[in-house]
Amino acid sequence: MSETERASAAAPASSPAPGEVKIRPAREGESKAVRALIGLFPQKLVQSPLPKLKYFMVAEVDGRLVGCCALDIFSRRMAEIRSLSVHPDFQGRGIATQLIEACVRYAKRRRIRELMTITSSLSLFEKCGFSPFKSERLALIRQLEAPPPDPLQPPPVRPATEDDGPGAESA
């Protein structure tokens, strides 16, 4: 995720008022703080391997990182929201929802069609538009709108089949 793309997925660029939450991309040098947030919940969050720092959005209050969330992109079709953590002193303020929404905005800009998460906070993710995947209890998925065709990308090539005959070209 480039710094510019991630920044545009975060909250508008303005100076937050004291005590106000600012959602932004994680910056170089913040790995230790992100790991510390995730380390607050060793029974709930997978501790290793963690996504690279460049995949994280963070929540900042008065210069202190109080939350984080990663968007782990697998393909143009699928990405996972993971490693969502908010410091206990800042829970109940909507920070987790803001982090999830920042990841969703970024995924939409990247034209990702499906987001998934594995969570014990079902109601939080359901509030953000996710729903259970088949009969799973902890895995949720969210279908994103189909992106418009990219005019700079060539149309997909259909592989030749037996019906096309020998030497037929794909269209």
DAMO-V973726 format. One record per residue. N is the residue number from 1. PHI is phi as a letter, one per 40 degrees, with the letter a starting at -180 (999 if undefined). NEAR is the number of other C-alpha atoms within 12 Angstrom. D_LAST is the distance of its C-alpha to the last C-alpha in Angstrom with 2 decimals. Layout:
n;phi;near;d_last
N;PHI;NEAR;D_LAST
N;PHI;NEAR;D_LAST
This chain:
n;phi;near;d_last
1;999;27;32.94
2;c;18;34.10
3;d;20;37.56
4;c;17;36.35
5;c;22;33.73
6;c;35;36.27
7;c;29;39.01
8;c;25;37.09
9;c;34;36.58
10;c;33;40.34
11;c;29;43.02
12;d;15;43.64
13;c;15;45.29
14;a;13;48.96
15;c;17;52.13
16;c;18;52.88
17;c;12;56.38
18;d;12;58.63
19;g;16;57.57
20;c;21;54.18
21;c;33;51.03
22;b;35;48.44
23;c;42;44.98
24;a;43;43.32
25;c;39;41.30
26;c;38;43.39
27;b;28;44.75
28;d;15;45.50
29;g;11;48.82
30;b;26;48.50
31;d;25;47.36
32;c;18;50.91
33;c;28;51.31
34;c;39;47.98
35;c;36;49.02
36;c;22;52.43
37;c;30;50.96
38;c;35;48.85
39;c;25;51.89
40;c;24;53.86
41;b;19;52.08
42;c;15;51.95
43;c;10;52.06
44;b;18;49.13
45;b;26;46.70
46;c;20;45.05
47;c;21;46.79
48;a;13;44.73
49;c;13;42.16
50;c;26;41.78
51;c;29;38.74
52;c;25;39.17
53;d;30;41.21
54;c;30;38.33
55;c;39;36.79
56;c;47;40.02
57;b;53;41.21
58;b;49;44.99
59;b;45;47.62
60;b;36;50.56
61;b;25;53.93
62;f;16;56.54
63;g;21;54.92
64;b;24;54.74
65;c;35;51.54
66;b;40;51.98
67;a;46;48.51
68;a;50;45.14
69;a;45;41.74
70;b;43;38.63
71;b;44;34.92
72;c;34;33.43
73;c;31;29.64
74;c;19;27.81
75;a;16;24.17
76;c;20;22.26
77;c;23;22.78
78;b;25;26.43
79;a;32;29.70
80;b;35;33.33
81;c;43;36.34
82;a;40;39.21
83;f;43;42.58
84;c;49;43.85
85;a;42;47.52
86;b;39;50.13
87;d;29;53.69
88;d;16;56.08
89;c;16;58.17
90;b;23;55.20
91;c;18;53.75
92;g;14;53.88
93;b;20;52.98
94;g;22;49.28
95;c;35;48.20
96;c;38;45.94
97;c;32;44.17
98;c;35;43.72
99;c;43;42.27
100;c;45;39.79
101;c;32;38.79
102;c;38;38.29
103;c;46;35.90
104;c;44;34.00
105;c;29;33.72
106;c;38;32.45
107;c;41;29.85
108;c;31;28.61
109;c;25;28.39
110;c;32;26.34
111;g;25;23.98
112;c;30;25.07
113;c;28;24.57
114;b;33;27.48
115;b;43;30.88
116;b;39;33.24
117;a;40;36.85
118;b;29;39.48
119;a;29;42.76
120;b;22;46.22
121;b;25;46.20
122;d;23;44.23
123;c;18;45.76
124;c;25;44.95
125;c;32;41.22
126;c;23;41.23
127;c;18;42.86
128;c;30;39.87
129;g;23;37.35
130;c;30;36.72
131;a;28;37.24
132;d;25;37.90
133;c;21;35.03
134;f;10;35.49
135;b;10;39.08
136;c;16;39.49
137;c;17;42.63
138;b;22;41.95
139;c;25;38.16
140;b;33;36.79
141;b;31;33.34
142;b;31;32.20
143;c;25;28.88
144;c;27;27.99
145;d;18;26.25
146;c;17;22.48
147;c;18;21.91
148;c;15;20.36
149;d;11;17.03
150;c;13;17.93
151;c;8;17.34
152;c;7;17.73
153;c;9;14.96
154;c;9;11.36
155;c;11;9.01
156;c;10;8.35
157;c;10;5.83
158;c;11;5.76
159;c;12;7.93
160;c;14;8.23
161;b;13;11.17
162;d;11;14.10
163;c;11;13.14
164;c;13;10.30
165;g;10;13.28
166;c;10;14.36
167;g;10;12.55
168;c;13;9.21
169;c;14;6.40
170;c;16;3.77
171;b;12;0.00
